[in-house]
Amino acid sequence: MLTHLLGHASGANKTKEKREHLEQFLDDFEILKLEVRLCTDLRILSLKKQAQVAALMEGIGKQITGWRNANPKLPESVRSRPNRAMSARSSFLRYAPYASLG
């Protein structure tokens, strides 16, 4: 679980589209929070330790959420935008049917 979290954080740090990695981090982080609560319920972790871990996890969650919110989701048109050569070609093909009308 921790390696997945580190992988998501590392992926977010390396790419322009950070938001997807950060959202995956937050999803996995919620599972980790549940596991910590389960350990407390099963008396594997004391209430005192669980409170300490929860305080640390709250800070991590706020940090990642802030990082995610600072990176707005890119619109689909920007994420899947072709390179300039393909863009010029597609705009030509879009107007090509009208060229024969004139």
C-alpha positions in Angstrom: 0.0 0.0 0.0 2.7 2.5 0.9 4.6 1.7 -2.3 1.5 2.5 -4.3 1.1 5.8 -2.5 4.8 6.7 -3.1 4.4 5.7 -6.8 1.4 8.0 -7.2 3.3 10.9 -5.5 6.3 10.2 -7.7 4.2 10.0 -10.8 2.5 13.4 -10.0 5.9 14.9 -9.4 7.2 13.8 -12.9 4.3 14.6 -15.2 2.4 17.7 -16.3 -1.0 16.0 -15.6 -0.5 15.7 -11.9 -4.2 15.7 -11.0 -4.8 12.1 -12.1 -2.0 10.7 -10.0 -3.0 12.8 -7.0 -6.6 11.6 -7.2 -5.3 8.0 -7.3 -3.2 8.8 -4.3 -6.2 10.1 -2.4 -8.2 7.0 -3.3 -5.5 4.7 -2.0 -5.0 7.0 1.0 -8.6 6.5 2.1 -8.1 2.8 2.0 -5.0 3.2 4.2 -7.1 5.3 6.7 -9.7 2.5 6.9 -6.9 -0.1 7.4 -5.6 2.0 10.3 -9.1 2.2 11.9 -9.4 -1.6 11.4 -6.1 -2.2 13.2 -7.5 -0.1 16.1 -10.8 -2.1 16.1 -8.8 -5.3 16.2 -6.6 -4.0 19.0 -3.5 -4.3 16.9 -3.0 -0.5 17.3 -3.6 1.3 20.6 -6.0 4.3 20.6 -3.1 6.6 21.5 -1.0 5.4 18.5 -4.1 5.6 16.2 -4.6 9.2 17.3 -0.9 10.0 16.5 -1.2 8.2 13.1 -4.5 10.0 12.3 -3.0 13.4 13.0 -0.1 12.7 10.7 -2.4 11.3 8.0 -4.6 14.4 8.3 -1.6 16.6 7.5 -0.6 14.4 4.5 -4.2 14.4 3.2 -4.4 18.2 3.4 -1.0 18.5 1.6 -2.1 16.2 -1.2 -5.5 17.8 -1.6 -3.9 21.2 -1.8 -1.5 20.0 -4.4 -4.4 18.5 -6.4 -6.5 21.6 -6.2 -3.5 23.7 -7.3 -3.4 21.6 -10.5 -6.8 22.1 -12.3 -8.1 19.3 -14.4 -7.2 19.8 -18.1 -10.1 19.8 -20.5 -10.3 16.6 -22.7 -9.5 18.7 -25.8 -6.2 19.9 -24.3 -5.2 16.4 -23.0 -5.8 14.7 -26.3 -4.6 17.6 -28.5 -2.6 16.3 -31.5 0.7 17.9 -32.4 0.6 21.0 -34.7 1.2 19.1 -37.9 -1.8 16.9 -37.2 -3.9 19.9 -36.2 -3.3 21.7 -39.5 -4.2 18.5 -41.4 -7.4 17.9 -39.4 -8.5 21.5 -40.0 -7.9 21.0 -43.7 -9.9 17.8 -43.7 -12.7 19.4 -41.8 -13.1 22.1 -44.5 -12.2 19.9 -47.5 -15.8 18.9 -48.3 -16.7 22.6 -48.8 -13.8 23.2 -51.2 -15.7 21.2 -53.9 -18.9 23.3 -53.6 -17.3 26.5 -54.8 
